[in-house]
């Protein structure tokens, strides 16, 4: 019995990167979920706290909706994912889905020069670099870009209370020099 060939990870995502030069921070999620892929917008699941945390921590002057994702570039914020393949959940990812993640993020850091990359969840960082991080500032750097790991904002991470997630988002906001009004 022959096995079906393994599919190769996609070369592009169902969701476009939200990137620009010299941003304060680029948030890196793990991968597009089905709701986000259908909306072609990052963190589009209405139960995902990303957009609310972004505003509450002071990264943005107002609460943005996922479909307004490109508007956050004006606030010095970008968004990408470690893996490009859309899955029902992050548990459906394979190590091959992260094969070029570290190199892609390194290239982005060199070319676009964000001050920080904030990984939205430990698994996004672990997938890219094959090591388990603690929350907070990482010793690894990509070019001149510092790295920070945040708690996941996914509804699947509901066991981590809002205040705990907000504390980590605020810590990164302070490091990034976020000046937006805090809620």
N, C-alpha and C positions, 0 to 999 in steps of 0.2 A: 504494500500500500504506500503510495507516495504522498508526501506532505505538500500542502499548498505553500507556495513561496510566501515568506513573511513580507508584509507590505512595508514599504519604505516610508519614513516620516515625511510629512508634507514639507515643501520648500517655502510655503507661505501659509499664513494663518487665515481663518475665516473672518478674523477681526483685524483691521488695519492697526499697525503701531501708531501711537500718538507721540511723535518725537520731534524735537527741534534742537538747535544748537544752544549750548550754555544754559541749560535748564537747572533749576535748583535741585530737583529730584525727579527721577524716573521710577515709578512704581512698577515692579515686575511681579505679575501674578504667575500662577503655576501653568495654566493653560485655559483655552476657551471652553466653557461649559456649553451645553446645548442651547440654553436660553440666550446666552451672550452671542453665540454664533448666529442664531436666528435673527437677533437684533442688530448684528454686526457692530456691537458696542461692548466695551469692557465692563465687567461686573454688572451685567444687566439684570440678573435675578433680583426681583424686588425684595427678597429676603436677605440679600447680601448687604452688609453694612459699610462697604467701602466708601461710597459717595458721602454718606452721613458722617463717617469718621474723618474723611478728608476735610470737610467743612468744620466740624466741631473742633478739630485739632488746630485749625488756623491756616491750613494750606491754601484755602480758597476763601474769597470774600462772601460767597453765597453758596447755597446748596445747588450743585449741578445734577442734572439727570444724565443717565448713561448716553443718551443720544446727543448730548451736548459735549461729548468727550473732547473734541478738538478745541473747544473754548478754553479748556484749562491750560493750554499752552501759554496763553497770555498771563497766567498766574505763575509761570515757571515750573509747571508740572507736566510730566510725560507719563506714558503708560505702555508697557509691553508685556510679553509672557515668556516664561522660560521654555515651555514646550508649545509647539504650534498646532498640534493635532487636537481637534474637538473630541471630547469624550463626555459620557453621562456624568462621570465623577473623576476626581483626580486619582482614585484607586485603580482606574482603568488604564492608566499610563504605563508604558514599558520603559526600561532604561534607554532603549533606542530612540525614544521620543526626545531625549535630552542630548543626543549625540553631539550636536553642534552648539548647544546653548552657551557654554562657557566662552567659546571662540566668538560667537555672535555678540554676546554682552561685552566682551573685551574690545571688539571692533567698534561697537557703539560708544563705549567709554572713550576710546581714542579719538574717534571722529567727531562726536557730538559734545564731548566734555561736560556731562552733567556733574554737578558737585557730589550728588549722592545717588545710589540706587537703593531703593527700599523694597526688599523682597516681602511680598504679601503672603506670609506663611513660611514656616521652616521648610516645607517640602519643595517650594520653588527654589530655594537656595540649595537644598540637598540634591535636587535633580540636576541642577547646573554644575555643581562642583563636587558631587559625590562625597560629601562630608556632612555630618550632622552639626548644625549650628545651634548656638544659644540665641535667645532673643537679644536684640540690641546691636551695638556696633561690632563689626567683624574686623579681625586683623588683616584679612585679605583685602587688597585693593585692586582695582582694574584701571590701569594707567594712573591718572590723578584722581580717580573717582573713589570715594569711600562707600562702603557697603553697610547696610543696616537690615536686620531681620525683624519683621513685625509679626504679630499673631495673624493667623488667617482671618479674613473677614467673611468667609463662607458660612452659609447657614449650617453646614455640617460641623462647624466649630462653635456652635452655640453654647457649649459647656464653659467657654471662656467668657466671663461677664463683660458687658459693654465698657464699664469703667476701667477694667484691666486693659482692654484693647485700646481704649482712648488714651490711657497713660503712655503706652508705647508710641502711638501716633504723635502725641504731643512732644515726646522726647525727640523724635526725629524732626518734627517741625522746628523745635528750638535749635537743633544742630544745623538745619537748613537755612535758618534765618527767616522762617515764614513770618510774615508781618500782617497777614489777614486777621480780621476780627474773629475772636474766638466766641463760640456759642456757650 
